[in-house]
Every structure is written in structure tokens, then in C-alpha cells.
Amino acid sequence: MLHGDFITKNLVRHGASAVGWVVLDPAPMVGEPSVEVATFAAYQPAELILPVAEALARKVGADVGRALRWTVVWTVHQAAQAWRDDQAALDDLIASPAMHDLLAT
């Protein structure tokens, strides 16, 4: 079971939570946990997308390679929307060898 909308705006500090955070506004769905990592990472500033995906995948025990490949997919989704303040940096990331290499594996 996935949250389905695990992005920064739905993550809030909560002192009573065992981990100090709670995630609001779920859109429950069944899917692969690596997708949750990818959706969260793809909403970060372009230069942090891949590092956040890798760090979060390691932290939650998700397959890092799969999380990074899903992150490429979700980043392309973000770039196609063309609404972000960092759109030029996001477009550069999409065209980067790092993204290409992740999908080639």
C-alpha cells in the first residue's frame, strides 16, 4: 500500500509521531515502494533529485537502483508539466548522462 501523494507539501512535523513527521492527504494505491521514493524526490530542486532519491531509498530500505530508475520517470513527468521555477535546471537534468545511464541499466 502506497500513500500515493508523498510529496513535500504533504509532509509535516509532528512531535507525537514516532519519527517526528506525518504525511497528510493520502491518495491510497497499491504499488511498488520505490515509486513513493521517486515521487518525493522528483518534487525536490533539480540538483537534489537524484541524491534525495538515493538517500531516501537507503533510509527506507527500498531497492536503490529501482528507486533511481523510477525517479527518472517521475522527473520526466515533472519536466513535461513545465511549471517549475527551476525548469531550465530540470530540463538539463533530464538530458544528462546520469539520467540516461540509469534507464540503460
Buried (B, 14 or more C-beta within 10 A) or exposed (E): EBBBBBBEEBBEEEEEEEEEEEBEEEEEEEEBBBBBBBBBBBBBEBEEBBEBBBBBBEEEEBBBEBBBBBBBBBBBEBBEEEEBEBBEBBBBBBEBEEBEEBEEE
